[in-house]
Amino acid sequence: MKNKALPDQVEAETFQTKGCQYDYVENNTHSTKSMSFRYFVTPHKGVVLVIVNYSFTYKPLERGNDIEEIKQLFPKYGYDVHSFTDLNKEDILSKVKLFSENENLGSFVCFLSSHGNQTSLACPDGGVVRINDILCAANTEQLKNKPKVFFIDACRSSLNQEIKESDYPEPPSTEYYVGFSCLASKISLVGKNSCGIYFQALIEVFKDGFRRPPKEASKTRDINHFMAKVHHRVNKQKDKQGNNYQMPIFRSTLSGPLFLQGDGDVSDTLHNINIY
């Protein structure tokens, strides 16, 4: 382990886990302790799972090119991409669990697209799958203390839906990032190319950002940097009345900056978290 002195702090130890690196700093000069984490997702140890449900009898979703674009982008940065369409509840949960149990994983990224409401996603067979159950399926021992990232493109309207507090989607543990395409009780829009505007913004921002250094001048290109751009692009879309219609939102229990694009010289990007 390497040690280094930091101003007003005790020495920091750098630990290496499978696929991630993080720094731990204990601050004894105040009444609280602080930890600083840096995630470098190691190339060749990430999995991207894409699940898109199209074939609904009551309202089929158009097929865009989002799956193909994701399959072209992420392998360039060390990810194995697996895609599936029109899965039922049991298949969705089993696929998420299966690809979350790889011993060599450094991170797990999942794209989900379907009809939906505030708590669940629809399946073509007429069933539904709770988003909380999907998140829990990735909470495996193999992914303990490793990033688990979900991007969910689905409507979240709640007409005639009775919602228990326990049903609201929440990360089940630490090191989750869960992005939703729209606010609660709102709908998600499809763009001109038949892709959801949320997924399309994600792909465009990741394409442009991943090829650039993780740290450059005063800019740190972690997941929060990228998602701020995604949210801005989505919210720029206007309805026929000229109103800003859709705004993504996220839930995160990440312990620090996450660099999905891989490692780099980001030694001065430590993020402090107070622990009381």
Secondary structure, 3 states (H helix, E strand, C coil): CCEEEECCEEEEEEEEECCEEEEECCCCCCCCEEEEECEECCCCCEEEEEEECCCCCCCCCCCCCHHHHHHHHHHHHCEEEEEEECCCHHHHHHHHHHHCCCCCCCEEEEEEECCECCCEEECCCCCEEEHHHHHHHCCCHHHCCCCEEEEEECCCCCCCCCCCHHHCCCCCCCCEEEEECCCCCCCCCECCCCCEHHHHHHHHHHHHHHCCCCEECCEECCHHHHHHHHHHHHHHCECCCCCECCCCEEEECCCCCEECCCCCCCCCCCEEEEEC
